Amino acid sequence: MRKQIAKLFIDHFCMRDKIPLRRLLSSLERRIIIRALGQVNGNQTEAAKILGVKYTTLNEKIKKYGIIP
């Protein structure tokens, strides 16, 4: 199932206009962080646990992407 989802994801983005990989990954990372924060009502400590990163790393990314938890 994961392989099918990954293939659909890749196919979807490959069919669109070309965009730099770095920008695509940043966009995806931002969306994942927002979703994780939404699941825990903005609790950054809990979101960091869900994402498997340190709190400080998550906090830096929140600032980088201008996310308001």
mmCIF file as Biopython writes it, N, C-alpha, C and O atoms, coordinates in Angstrom:
data_model
#
loop_
_atom_site.group_PDB
_atom_site.id
_atom_site.type_symbol
_atom_site.label_atom_id
_atom_site.label_alt_id
_atom_site.label_comp_id
_atom_site.label_asym_id
_atom_site.label_entity_id
_atom_site.label_seq_id
_atom_site.pdbx_PDB_ins_code
_atom_site.Cartn_x
_atom_site.Cartn_y
_atom_site.Cartn_z
_atom_site.occupancy
_atom_site.B_iso_or_equiv
_atom_site.auth_seq_id
_atom_site.auth_asym_id
_atom_site.pdbx_PDB_model_num
ATOM 1   N N  . MET A ? 1  ? 0.819  -1.197 0.000   1.0 0.0 1  A 1 
ATOM 2   C CA . MET A ? 1  ? 0.000  0.000  0.000   1.0 0.0 1  A 1 
ATOM 3   C C  . MET A ? 1  ? 0.866  1.266  0.000   1.0 0.0 1  A 1 
ATOM 4   O O  . MET A ? 1  ? 0.569  2.223  -0.715  1.0 0.0 1  A 1 
ATOM 5   N N  . ARG A ? 2  ? 1.930  1.267  0.799   1.0 0.0 2  A 1 
ATOM 6   C CA . ARG A ? 2  ? 2.805  2.444  0.854   1.0 0.0 2  A 1 
ATOM 7   C C  . ARG A ? 2  ? 3.452  2.712  -0.496  1.0 0.0 2  A 1 
ATOM 8   O O  . ARG A ? 2  ? 3.593  3.862  -0.910  1.0 0.0 2  A 1 
ATOM 9   N N  . LYS A ? 3  ? 3.846  1.634  -1.182  1.0 0.0 3  A 1 
ATOM 10  C CA . LYS A ? 3  ? 4.473  1.806  -2.490  1.0 0.0 3  A 1 
ATOM 11  C C  . LYS A ? 3  ? 3.491  2.420  -3.479  1.0 0.0 3  A 1 
ATOM 12  O O  . LYS A ? 3  ? 3.871  3.237  -4.317  1.0 0.0 3  A 1 
ATOM 13  N N  . GLN A ? 4  ? 2.226  2.021  -3.375  1.0 0.0 4  A 1 
ATOM 14  C CA . GLN A ? 4  ? 1.203  2.567  -4.270  1.0 0.0 4  A 1 
ATOM 15  C C  . GLN A ? 4  ? 0.995  4.052  -3.997  1.0 0.0 4  A 1 
ATOM 16  O O  . GLN A ? 4  ? 0.863  4.849  -4.926  1.0 0.0 4  A 1 
ATOM 17  N N  . ILE A ? 5  ? 0.969  4.412  -2.730  1.0 0.0 5  A 1 
ATOM 18  C CA . ILE A ? 5  ? 0.784  5.819  -2.356  1.0 0.0 5  A 1 
ATOM 19  C C  . ILE A ? 5  ? 1.985  6.637  -2.833  1.0 0.0 5  A 1 
ATOM 20  O O  . ILE A ? 5  ? 1.820  7.727  -3.381  1.0 0.0 5  A 1 
ATOM 21  N N  . ALA A ? 6  ? 3.184  6.110  -2.626  1.0 0.0 6  A 1 
ATOM 22  C CA . ALA A ? 6  ? 4.388  6.820  -3.067  1.0 0.0 6  A 1 
ATOM 23  C C  . ALA A ? 6  ? 4.384  6.996  -4.582  1.0 0.0 6  A 1 
ATOM 24  O O  . ALA A ? 6  ? 4.738  8.062  -5.087  1.0 0.0 6  A 1 
ATOM 25  N N  . LYS A ? 7  ? 3.986  5.956  -5.302  1.0 0.0 7  A 1 
ATOM 26  C CA . LYS A ? 7  ? 3.936  6.048  -6.765  1.0 0.0 7  A 1 
ATOM 27  C C  . LYS A ? 7  ? 2.925  7.099  -7.203  1.0 0.0 7  A 1 
ATOM 28  O O  . LYS A ? 7  ? 3.214  7.896  -8.096  1.0 0.0 7  A 1 
ATOM 29  N N  . LEU A ? 8  ? 1.751  7.115  -6.592  1.0 0.0 8  A 1 
ATOM 30  C CA . LEU A ? 8  ? 0.746  8.115  -6.928  1.0 0.0 8  A 1 
ATOM 31  C C  . LEU A ? 8  ? 1.267  9.517  -6.660  1.0 0.0 8  A 1 
ATOM 32  O O  . LEU A ? 8  ? 1.060  10.428 -7.462  1.0 0.0 8  A 1 
ATOM 33  N N  . PHE A ? 9  ? 1.937  9.688  -5.541  1.0 0.0 9  A 1 
ATOM 34  C CA . PHE A ? 9  ? 2.491  10.982 -5.172  1.0 0.0 9  A 1 
ATOM 35  C C  . PHE A ? 9  ? 3.520  11.444 -6.195  1.0 0.0 9  A 1 
ATOM 36  O O  . PHE A ? 9  ? 3.476  12.581 -6.665  1.0 0.0 9  A 1 
ATOM 37  N N  . ILE A ? 10 ? 4.444  10.556 -6.535  1.0 0.0 10 A 1 
ATOM 38  C CA . ILE A ? 10 ? 5.488  10.902 -7.498  1.0 0.0 10 A 1 
ATOM 39  C C  . ILE A ? 10 ? 4.880  11.188 -8.866  1.0 0.0 10 A 1 
ATOM 40  O O  . ILE A ? 10 ? 5.238  12.168 -9.519  1.0 0.0 10 A 1 
ATOM 41  N N  . ASP A ? 11 ? 3.959  10.329 -9.295  1.0 0.0 11 A 1 
ATOM 42  C CA . ASP A ? 11 ? 3.307  10.527 -10.596 1.0 0.0 11 A 1 
ATOM 43  C C  . ASP A ? 11 ? 2.584  11.863 -10.646 1.0 0.0 11 A 1 
ATOM 44  O O  . ASP A ? 11 ? 2.640  12.566 -11.655 1.0 0.0 11 A 1 
ATOM 45  N N  . HIS A ? 12 ? 1.908  12.213 -9.562  1.0 0.0 12 A 1 
ATOM 46  C CA . HIS A ? 12 ? 1.158  13.471 -9.516  1.0 0.0 12 A 1 
ATOM 47  C C  . HIS A ? 12 ? 2.088  14.665 -9.720  1.0 0.0 12 A 1 
ATOM 48  O O  . HIS A ? 12 ? 1.785  15.565 -10.504 1.0 0.0 12 A 1 
ATOM 49  N N  . PHE A ? 13 ? 3.209  14.673 -9.023  1.0 0.0 13 A 1 
ATOM 50  C CA . PHE A ? 13 ? 4.106  15.811 -9.115  1.0 0.0 13 A 1 
ATOM 51  C C  . PHE A ? 13 ? 4.925  15.813 -10.393 1.0 0.0 13 A 1 
ATOM 52  O O  . PHE A ? 13 ? 5.335  16.874 -10.863 1.0 0.0 13 A 1 
ATOM 53  N N  . CYS A ? 14 ? 5.169  14.644 -10.959 1.0 0.0 14 A 1 
ATOM 54  C CA . CYS A ? 14 ? 5.907  14.590 -12.217 1.0 0.0 14 A 1 
ATOM 55  C C  . CYS A ? 14 ? 5.049  15.045 -13.391 1.0 0.0 14 A 1 
ATOM 56  O O  . CYS A ? 14 ? 5.581  15.454 -14.423 1.0 0.0 14 A 1 
ATOM 57  N N  . MET A ? 15 ? 3.744  14.980 -13.246 1.0 0.0 15 A 1 
ATOM 58  C CA . MET A ? 15 ? 2.860  15.375 -14.330 1.0 0.0 15 A 1 
ATOM 59  C C  . MET A ? 15 ? 2.647  16.892 -14.330 1.0 0.0 15 A 1 
ATOM 60  O O  . MET A ? 15 ? 2.208  17.462 -15.328 1.0 0.0 15 A 1 
ATOM 61  N N  . ARG A ? 16 ? 2.954  17.520 -13.236 1.0 0.0 16 A 1 
ATOM 62  C CA . ARG A ? 16 ? 2.803  18.967 -13.138 1.0 0.0 16 A 1 
ATOM 63  C C  . ARG A ? 16 ? 4.041  19.642 -13.715 1.0 0.0 16 A 1 
ATOM 64  O O  . ARG A ? 16 ? 4.994  18.983 -14.131 1.0 0.0 16 A 1 
ATOM 65  N N  . ASP A ? 17 ? 4.002  20.952 -13.731 1.0 0.0 17 A 1 
ATOM 66  C CA . ASP A ? 17 ? 5.181  21.697 -14.174 1.0 0.0 17 A 1 
ATOM 67  C C  . ASP A ? 17 ? 6.369  21.316 -13.308 1.0 0.0 17 A 1 
ATOM 68  O O  . ASP A ? 17 ? 6.219  20.984 -12.132 1.0 0.0 17 A 1 
ATOM 69  N N  . LYS A ? 18 ? 7.538  21.367 -13.899 1.0 0.0 18 A 1 
ATOM 70  C CA . LYS A ? 18 ? 8.739  21.020 -13.150 1.0 0.0 18 A 1 
ATOM 71  C C  . LYS A ? 18 ? 8.961  22.035 -12.033 1.0 0.0 18 A 1 
ATOM 72  O O  . LYS A ? 18 ? 8.881  23.246 -12.237 1.0 0.0 18 A 1 
ATOM 73  N N  . ILE A ? 19 ? 9.239  21.506 -10.861 1.0 0.0 19 A 1 
ATOM 74  C CA . ILE A ? 19 ? 9.589  22.374 -9.740  1.0 0.0 19 A 1 
ATOM 75  C C  . ILE A ? 19 ? 10.830 21.792 -9.078  1.0 0.0 19 A 1 
ATOM 76  O O  . ILE A ? 19 ? 11.025 20.577 -9.099  1.0 0.0 19 A 1 
ATOM 77  N N  . PRO A ? 20 ? 11.660 22.627 -8.496  1.0 0.0 20 A 1 
ATOM 78  C CA . PRO A ? 20 ? 12.880 22.135 -7.858  1.0 0.0 20 A 1 
ATOM 79  C C  . PRO A ? 20 ? 12.554 21.179 -6.706  1.0 0.0 20 A 1 
ATOM 80  O O  . PRO A ? 20 ? 11.614 21.405 -5.944  1.0 0.0 20 A 1 
ATOM 81  N N  . LEU A ? 21 ? 13.329 20.132 -6.594  1.0 0.0 21 A 1 
ATOM 82  C CA . LEU A ? 21 ? 13.121 19.139 -5.552  1.0 0.0 21 A 1 
ATOM 83  C C  . LEU A ? 21 ? 13.149 19.772 -4.163  1.0 0.0 21 A 1 
ATOM 84  O O  . LEU A ? 21 ? 12.342 19.423 -3.300  1.0 0.0 21 A 1 
ATOM 85  N N  . ARG A ? 22 ? 14.069 20.691 -3.952  1.0 0.0 22 A 1 
ATOM 86  C CA . ARG A ? 22 ? 14.191 21.331 -2.634  1.0 0.0 22 A 1 
ATOM 87  C C  . ARG A ? 22 ? 12.888 22.051 -2.254  1.0 0.0 22 A 1 
ATOM 88  O O  . ARG A ? 22 ? 12.445 21.979 -1.108  1.0 0.0 22 A 1 
ATOM 89  N N  . ARG A ? 23 ? 12.289 22.739 -3.216  1.0 0.0 23 A 1 
ATOM 90  C CA . ARG A ? 23 ? 11.039 23.450 -2.952  1.0 0.0 23 A 1 
ATOM 91  C C  . ARG A ? 23 ? 9.908  22.460 -2.682  1.0 0.0 23 A 1 
ATOM 92  O O  . ARG A ? 23 ? 9.078  22.697 -1.804  1.0 0.0 23 A 1 
ATOM 93  N N  . LEU A ? 24 ? 9.869  21.379 -3.409  1.0 0.0 24 A 1 
ATOM 94  C CA . LEU A ? 24 ? 8.856  20.358 -3.205  1.0 0.0 24 A 1 
ATOM 95  C C  . LEU A ? 24 ? 8.977  19.751 -1.811  1.0 0.0 24 A 1 
ATOM 96  O O  . LEU A ? 24 ? 7.980  19.595 -1.107  1.0 0.0 24 A 1 
ATOM 97  N N  . LEU A ? 25 ? 10.194 19.413 -1.419  1.0 0.0 25 A 1 
ATOM 98  C CA . LEU A ? 25 ? 10.411 18.817 -0.103  1.0 0.0 25 A 1 
ATOM 99  C C  . LEU A ? 25 ? 10.075 19.796 1.018   1.0 0.0 25 A 1 
ATOM 100 O O  . LEU A ? 25 ? 9.513  19.400 2.039   1.0 0.0 25 A 1 
ATOM 101 N N  . SER A ? 26 ? 10.412 21.051 0.837   1.0 0.0 26 A 1 
ATOM 102 C CA . SER A ? 26 ? 10.080 22.064 1.843   1.0 0.0 26 A 1 
ATOM 103 C C  . SER A ? 26 ? 8.577  22.201 1.986   1.0 0.0 26 A 1 
ATOM 104 O O  . SER A ? 26 ? 8.059  22.299 3.099   1.0 0.0 26 A 1 
ATOM 105 N N  . SER A ? 27 ? 7.883  22.207 0.873   1.0 0.0 27 A 1 
ATOM 106 C CA . SER A ? 27 ? 6.425  22.309 0.894   1.0 0.0 27 A 1 
ATOM 107 C C  . SER A ? 27 ? 5.803  21.109 1.595   1.0 0.0 27 A 1 
ATOM 108 O O  . SER A ? 27 ? 4.877  21.256 2.392   1.0 0.0 27 A 1 
ATOM 109 N N  . LEU A ? 28 ? 6.312  19.938 1.296   1.0 0.0 28 A 1 
ATOM 110 C CA . LEU A ? 28 ? 5.809  18.720 1.920   1.0 0.0 28 A 1 
ATOM 111 C C  . LEU A ? 28 ? 6.092  18.724 3.417   1.0 0.0 28 A 1 
ATOM 112 O O  . LEU A ? 28 ? 5.219  18.389 4.218   1.0 0.0 28 A 1 
ATOM 113 N N  . GLU A ? 29 ? 7.313  19.103 3.797   1.0 0.0 29 A 1 
ATOM 114 C CA . GLU A ? 29 ? 7.679  19.154 5.211   1.0 0.0 29 A 1 
ATOM 115 C C  . GLU A ? 29 ? 6.775  20.123 5.969   1.0 0.0 29 A 1 
ATOM 116 O O  . GLU A ? 29 ? 6.322  19.821 7.073   1.0 0.0 29 A 1 
ATOM 117 N N  . ARG A ? 30 ? 6.515  21.275 5.381   1.0 0.0 30 A 1 
ATOM 118 C CA . ARG A ? 30 ? 5.657  22.273 6.014   1.0 0.0 30 A 1 
ATOM 119 C C  . ARG A ? 30 ? 4.254  21.717 6.239   1.0 0.0 30 A 1 
ATOM 120 O O  . ARG A ? 30 ? 3.674  21.901 7.309   1.0 0.0 30 A 1 
ATOM 121 N N  . ARG A ? 31 ? 3.716  21.046 5.242   1.0 0.0 31 A 1 
ATOM 122 C CA . ARG A ? 31 ? 2.364  20.478 5.368   1.0 0.0 31 A 1 
ATOM 123 C C  . ARG A ? 31 ? 2.307  19.385 6.429   1.0 0.0 31 A 1 
ATOM 124 O O  . ARG A ? 31 ? 1.328  19.283 7.170   1.0 0.0 31 A 1 
ATOM 125 N N  . ILE A ? 32 ? 3.355  18.570 6.502   1.0 0.0 32 A 1 
ATOM 126 C CA . ILE A ? 32 ? 3.394  17.502 7.508   1.0 0.0 32 A 1 
ATOM 127 C C  . ILE A ? 32 ? 3.461  18.097 8.907   1.0 0.0 32 A 1 
ATOM 128 O O  . ILE A ? 32 ? 2.789  17.611 9.817   1.0 0.0 32 A 1 
ATOM 129 N N  . ILE A ? 33 ? 4.256  19.134 9.086   1.0 0.0 33 A 1 
ATOM 130 C CA . ILE A ? 33 ? 4.356  19.793 10.393  1.0 0.0 33 A 1 
ATOM 131 C C  . ILE A ? 33 ? 3.009  20.387 10.784  1.0 0.0 33 A 1 
ATOM 132 O O  . ILE A ? 33 ? 2.579  20.240 11.928  1.0 0.0 33 A 1 
ATOM 133 N N  . ILE A ? 34 ? 2.349  21.043 9.866   1.0 0.0 34 A 1 
ATOM 134 C CA . ILE A ? 34 ? 1.042  21.641 10.158  1.0 0.0 34 A 1 
ATOM 135 C C  . ILE A ? 34 ? 0.045  20.567 10.562  1.0 0.0 34 A 1 
ATOM 136 O O  . ILE A ? 34 ? -0.717 20.747 11.512  1.0 0.0 34 A 1 
ATOM 137 N N  . ARG A ? 35 ? 0.050  19.449 9.840   1.0 0.0 35 A 1 
ATOM 138 C CA . ARG A ? 35 ? -0.877 18.357 10.164  1.0 0.0 35 A 1 
ATOM 139 C C  . ARG A ? 35 ? -0.574 17.785 11.550  1.0 0.0 35 A 1 
ATOM 140 O O  . ARG A ? 35 ? -1.494 17.540 12.331  1.0 0.0 35 A 1 
ATOM 141 N N  . ALA A ? 36 ? 0.707  17.570 11.861  1.0 0.0 36 A 1 
ATOM 142 C CA . ALA A ? 36 ? 1.078  17.027 13.169  1.0 0.0 36 A 1 
ATOM 143 C C  . ALA A ? 36 ? 0.659  17.985 14.283  1.0 0.0 36 A 1 
ATOM 144 O O  . ALA A ? 36 ? 0.133  17.554 15.309  1.0 0.0 36 A 1 
ATOM 145 N N  . LEU A ? 37 ? 0.891  19.272 14.083  1.0 0.0 37 A 1 
ATOM 146 C CA . LEU A ? 37 ? 0.479  20.257 15.087  1.0 0.0 37 A 1 
ATOM 147 C C  . LEU A ? 37 ? -1.041 20.263 15.260  1.0 0.0 37 A 1 
ATOM 148 O O  . LEU A ? 37 ? -1.545 20.420 16.372  1.0 0.0 37 A 1 
ATOM 149 N N  . GLY A ? 38 ? -1.755 20.093 14.169  1.0 0.0 38 A 1 
ATOM 150 C CA . GLY A ? 38 ? -3.216 20.049 14.235  1.0 0.0 38 A 1 
ATOM 151 C C  . GLY A ? 38 ? -3.719 18.864 15.033  1.0 0.0 38 A 1 
ATOM 152 O O  . GLY A ? 38 ? -4.726 18.970 15.733  1.0 0.0 38 A 1 
ATOM 153 N N  . GLN A ? 39 ? -3.033 17.739 14.938  1.0 0.0 39 A 1 
ATOM 154 C CA . GLN A ? 39 ? -3.443 16.530 15.654  1.0 0.0 39 A 1 
ATOM 155 C C  . GLN A ? 39 ? -3.279 16.669 17.159  1.0 0.0 39 A 1 
ATOM 156 O O  . GLN A ? 39 ? -3.961 15.992 17.929  1.0 0.0 39 A 1 
ATOM 157 N N  . VAL A ? 40 ? -2.379 17.543 17.576  1.0 0.0 40 A 1 
ATOM 158 C CA . VAL A ? 40 ? -2.110 17.697 19.016  1.0 0.0 40 A 1 
ATOM 159 C C  . VAL A ? 40 ? -2.462 19.099 19.504  1.0 0.0 40 A 1 
ATOM 160 O O  . VAL A ? 40 ? -1.933 19.572 20.510  1.0 0.0 40 A 1 
ATOM 161 N N  . ASN A ? 41 ? -3.355 19.751 18.780  1.0 0.0 41 A 1 
ATOM 162 C CA . ASN A ? 41 ? -3.827 21.095 19.161  1.0 0.0 41 A 1 
ATOM 163 C C  . ASN A ? 41 ? -2.701 22.091 19.382  1.0 0.0 41 A 1 
ATOM 164 O O  . ASN A ? 41 ? -2.757 22.906 20.303  1.0 0.0 41 A 1 
ATOM 165 N N  . GLY A ? 42 ? -1.671 22.026 18.532  1.0 0.0 42 A 1 
ATOM 166 C CA . GLY A ? 42 ? -0.590 23.010 18.591  1.0 0.0 42 A 1 
ATOM 167 C C  . GLY A ? 42 ? 0.508  22.711 19.591  1.0 0.0 42 A 1 
ATOM 168 O O  . GLY A ? 42 ? 1.435  23.508 19.733  1.0 0.0 42 A 1 
ATOM 169 N N  . ASN A ? 43 ? 0.433  21.588 20.288  1.0 0.0 43 A 1 
ATOM 170 C CA . ASN A ? 43 ? 1.447  21.240 21.284  1.0 0.0 43 A 1 
ATOM 171 C C  . ASN A ? 43 ? 2.727  20.801 20.565  1.0 0.0 43 A 1 
ATOM 172 O O  . ASN A ? 43 ? 2.786  19.717 19.985  1.0 0.0 43 A 1 
ATOM 173 N N  . GLN A ? 44 ? 3.732  21.649 20.614  1.0 0.0 44 A 1 
ATOM 174 C CA . GLN A ? 44 ? 4.968  21.393 19.876  1.0 0.0 44 A 1 
ATOM 175 C C  . GLN A ? 44 ? 5.736  20.199 20.420  1.0 0.0 44 A 1 
ATOM 176 O O  . GLN A ? 44 ? 6.370  19.479 19.649  1.0 0.0 44 A 1 
ATOM 177 N N  . THR A ? 45 ? 5.695  19.974 21.705  1.0 0.0 45 A 1 
ATOM 178 C CA . THR A ? 45 ? 6.381  18.826 22.292  1.0 0.0 45 A 1 
ATOM 179 C C  . THR A ? 45 ? 5.785  17.528 21.775  1.0 0.0 45 A 1 
ATOM 180 O O  . THR A ? 45 ? 6.515  16.612 21.396  1.0 0.0 45 A 1 
ATOM 181 N N  . GLU A ? 46 ? 4.468  17.447 21.759  1.0 0.0 46 A 1 
ATOM 182 C CA . GLU A ? 46 ? 3.789  16.243 21.271  1.0 0.0 46 A 1 
ATOM 183 C C  . GLU A ? 46 ? 3.975  16.081 19.764  1.0 0.0 46 A 1 
ATOM 184 O O  . GLU A ? 46 ? 4.155  14.963 19.281  1.0 0.0 46 A 1 
ATOM 185 N N  . ALA A ? 47 ? 3.935  17.170 19.029  1.0 0.0 47 A 1 
ATOM 186 C CA . ALA A ? 47 ? 4.135  17.101 17.584  1.0 0.0 47 A 1 
ATOM 187 C C  . ALA A ? 47 ? 5.544  16.604 17.273  1.0 0.0 47 A 1 
ATOM 188 O O  . ALA A ? 47 ? 5.731  15.815 16.347  1.0 0.0 47 A 1 
ATOM 189 N N  . ALA A ? 48 ? 6.531  17.056 18.033  1.0 0.0 48 A 1 
ATOM 190 C CA . ALA A ? 48 ? 7.908  16.604 17.827  1.0 0.0 48 A 1 
ATOM 191 C C  . ALA A ? 48 ? 8.013  15.097 18.054  1.0 0.0 48 A 1 
ATOM 192 O O  . ALA A ? 48 ? 8.728  14.407 17.327  1.0 0.0 48 A 1 
ATOM 193 N N  . LYS A ? 49 ? 7.310  14.590 19.049  1.0 0.0 49 A 1 
ATOM 194 C CA . LYS A ? 49 ? 7.321  13.142 19.308  1.0 0.0 49 A 1 
ATOM 195 C C  . LYS A ? 49 ? 6.708  12.389 18.133  1.0 0.0 49 A 1 
ATOM 196 O O  . LYS A ? 49 ? 7.251  11.377 17.690  1.0 0.0 49 A 1 
ATOM 197 N N  . ILE A ? 50 ? 5.587  12.876 17.634  1.0 0.0 50 A 1 
ATOM 198 C CA . ILE A ? 50 ? 4.927  12.236 16.493  1.0 0.0 50 A 1 
ATOM 199 C C  . ILE A ? 50 ? 5.860  12.192 15.290  1.0 0.0 50 A 1 
ATOM 200 O O  . ILE A ? 50 ? 5.931  11.184 14.588  1.0 0.0 50 A 1 
ATOM 201 N N  . LEU A ? 51 ? 6.568  13.277 15.059  1.0 0.0 51 A 1 
ATOM 202 C CA . LEU A ? 51 ? 7.433  13.401 13.892  1.0 0.0 51 A 1 
ATOM 203 C C  . LEU A ? 51 ? 8.806  12.757 14.079  1.0 0.0 51 A 1 
ATOM 204 O O  . LEU A ? 51 ? 9.560  12.597 13.118  1.0 0.0 51 A 1 
ATOM 205 N N  . GLY A ? 52 ? 9.126  12.388 15.318  1.0 0.0 52 A 1 
ATOM 206 C CA . GLY A ? 52 ? 10.407 11.758 15.584  1.0 0.0 52 A 1 
ATOM 207 C C  . GLY A ? 52 ? 11.581 12.702 15.502  1.0 0.0 52 A 1 
ATOM 208 O O  . GLY A ? 52 ? 12.677 12.315 15.098  1.0 0.0 52 A 1 
ATOM 209 N N  . VAL A ? 53 ? 11.347 13.961 15.891  1.0 0.0 53 A 1 
ATOM 210 C CA . VAL A ? 53 ? 12.424 14.957 15.908  1.0 0.0 53 A 1 
ATOM 211 C C  . VAL A ? 53 ? 12.489 15.599 17.288  1.0 0.0 53 A 1 
ATOM 212 O O  . VAL A ? 53 ? 11.557 15.487 18.085  1.0 0.0 53 A 1 
ATOM 213 N N  . LYS A ? 54 ? 13.591 16.266 17.555  1.0 0.0 54 A 1 
ATOM 214 C CA . LYS A ? 54 ? 13.713 16.994 18.819  1.0 0.0 54 A 1 
ATOM 215 C C  . LYS A ? 54 ? 12.804 18.216 18.787  1.0 0.0 54 A 1 
ATOM 216 O O  . LYS A ? 54 ? 12.492 18.753 17.724  1.0 0.0 54 A 1 
ATOM 217 N N  . TYR A ? 55 ? 12.389 18.641 19.974  1.0 0.0 55 A 1 
ATOM 218 C CA . TYR A ? 55 ? 11.547 19.833 20.094  1.0 0.0 55 A 1 
ATOM 219 C C  . TYR A ? 55 ? 12.222 21.035 19.447  1.0 0.0 55 A 1 
ATOM 220 O O  . TYR A ? 55 ? 11.578 21.810 18.739  1.0 0.0 55 A 1 
ATOM 221 N N  . THR A ? 56 ? 13.534 21.188 19.694  1.0 0.0 56 A 1 
ATOM 222 C CA . THR A ? 56 ? 14.244 22.358 19.155  1.0 0.0 56 A 1 
ATOM 223 C C  . THR A ? 56 ? 14.276 22.341 17.625  1.0 0.0 56 A 1 
ATOM 224 O O  . THR A ? 56 ? 14.179 23.386 16.982  1.0 0.0 56 A 1 
ATOM 225 N N  . THR A ? 57 ? 14.415 21.143 17.052  1.0 0.0 57 A 1 
ATOM 226 C CA . THR A ? 57 ? 14.405 21.022 15.588  1.0 0.0 57 A 1 
ATOM 227 C C  . THR A ? 57 ? 13.055 21.432 15.034  1.0 0.0 57 A 1 
ATOM 228 O O  . THR A ? 57 ? 12.974 22.184 14.063  1.0 0.0 57 A 1 
ATOM 229 N N  . LEU A ? 58 ? 11.996 20.936 15.655  1.0 0.0 58 A 1 
ATOM 230 C CA . LEU A ? 58 ? 10.648 21.297 15.211  1.0 0.0 58 A 1 
ATOM 231 C C  . LEU A ? 58 ? 10.424 22.794 15.358  1.0 0.0 58 A 1 
ATOM 232 O O  . LEU A ? 58 ? 9.866  23.431 14.465  1.0 0.0 58 A 1 
ATOM 233 N N  . ASN A ? 59 ? 10.851 23.353 16.468  1.0 0.0 59 A 1 
ATOM 234 C CA . ASN A ? 59 ? 10.666 24.783 16.704  1.0 0.0 59 A 1 
ATOM 235 C C  . ASN A ? 59 ? 11.384 25.617 15.648  1.0 0.0 59 A 1 
ATOM 236 O O  . ASN A ? 59 ? 10.848 26.624 15.186  1.0 0.0 59 A 1 
ATOM 237 N N  . GLU A ? 60 ? 12.582 25.208 15.266  1.0 0.0 60 A 1 
ATOM 238 C CA . GLU A ? 60 ? 13.330 25.918 14.212  1.0 0.0 60 A 1 
ATOM 239 C C  . GLU A ? 60 ? 12.590 25.857 12.878  1.0 0.0 60 A 1 
ATOM 240 O O  . GLU A ? 60 ? 12.542 26.843 12.143  1.0 0.0 60 A 1 
ATOM 241 N N  . LYS A ? 61 ? 12.017 24.698 12.571  1.0 0.0 61 A 1 
ATOM 242 C CA . LYS A ? 61 ? 11.288 24.531 11.310  1.0 0.0 61 A 1 
ATOM 243 C C  . LYS A ? 61 ? 9.985  25.345 11.324  1.0 0.0 61 A 1 
ATOM 244 O O  . LYS A ? 61 ? 9.581  25.890 10.296  1.0 0.0 61 A 1 
ATOM 245 N N  . ILE A ? 62 ? 9.349  25.423 12.459  1.0 0.0 62 A 1 
ATOM 246 C CA . ILE A ? 62 ? 8.128  26.228 12.589  1.0 0.0 62 A 1 
ATOM 247 C C  . ILE A ? 62 ? 8.453  27.690 12.296  1.0 0.0 62 A 1 
ATOM 248 O O  . ILE A ? 62 ? 7.703  28.372 11.598  1.0 0.0 62 A 1 
ATOM 249 N N  . LYS A ? 63 ? 9.556  28.156 12.822  1.0 0.0 63 A 1 
ATOM 250 C CA . LYS A ? 63 ? 9.983  29.537 12.561  1.0 0.0 63 A 1 
ATOM 251 C C  . LYS A ? 63 ? 10.365 29.716 11.091  1.0 0.0 63 A 1 
ATOM 252 O O  . LYS A ? 63 ? 9.991  30.704 10.460  1.0 0.0 63 A 1 
ATOM 253 N N  . LYS A ? 64 ? 11.114 28.745 10.554  1.0 0.0 64 A 1 
ATOM 254 C CA . LYS A ? 64 ? 11.575 28.809 9.162   1.0 0.0 64 A 1 
ATOM 255 C C  . LYS A ? 64 ? 10.393 28.931 8.204   1.0 0.0 64 A 1 
ATOM 256 O O  . LYS A ? 64 ? 10.436 29.725 7.264   1.0 0.0 64 A 1 
ATOM 257 N N  . TYR A ? 65 ? 9.341  28.153 8.437   1.0 0.0 65 A 1 
ATOM 258 C CA . TYR A ? 65 ? 8.195  28.124 7.545   1.0 0.0 65 A 1 
ATOM 259 C C  . TYR A ? 65 ? 7.100  29.119 7.923   1.0 0.0 65 A 1 
ATOM 260 O O  . TYR A ? 65 ? 6.081  29.208 7.238   1.0 0.0 65 A 1 
ATOM 261 N N  . GLY A ? 66 ? 7.301  29.860 9.000   1.0 0.0 66 A 1 
ATOM 262 C CA . GLY A ? 66 ? 6.314  30.848 9.404   1.0 0.0 66 A 1 
ATOM 263 C C  . GLY A ? 66 ? 4.995  30.242 9.843   1.0 0.0 66 A 1 
ATOM 264 O O  . GLY A ? 66 ? 3.928  30.809 9.608   1.0 0.0 66 A 1 
ATOM 265 N N  . ILE A ? 67 ? 5.078  29.088 10.482  1.0 0.0 67 A 1 
ATOM 266 C CA . ILE A ? 67 ? 3.865  28.391 10.944  1.0 0.0 67 A 1 
ATOM 267 C C  . ILE A ? 67 ? 3.453  28.960 12.292  1.0 0.0 67 A 1 
ATOM 268 O O  . ILE A ? 67 ? 4.279  29.154 13.183  1.0 0.0 67 A 1 
ATOM 269 N N  . ILE A ? 68 ? 2.187  29.217 12.419  1.0 0.0 68 A 1 
ATOM 270 C CA . ILE A ? 68 ? 1.653  29.693 13.705  1.0 0.0 68 A 1 
ATOM 271 C C  . ILE A ? 68 ? 0.920  28.537 14.350  1.0 0.0 68 A 1 
ATOM 272 O O  . ILE A ? 68 ? -0.170 28.169 13.913  1.0 0.0 68 A 1 
ATOM 273 N N  . PRO A ? 69 ? 1.529  27.939 15.425  1.0 0.0 69 A 1 
ATOM 274 C CA . PRO A ? 69 ? 0.897  26.774 16.062  1.0 0.0 69 A 1 
ATOM 275 C C  . PRO A ? 69 ? -0.365 27.125 16.826  1.0 0.0 69 A 1 
ATOM 276 O O  . PRO A ? 69 ? -0.998 26.245 17.409  1.0 0.0 69 A 1 
#
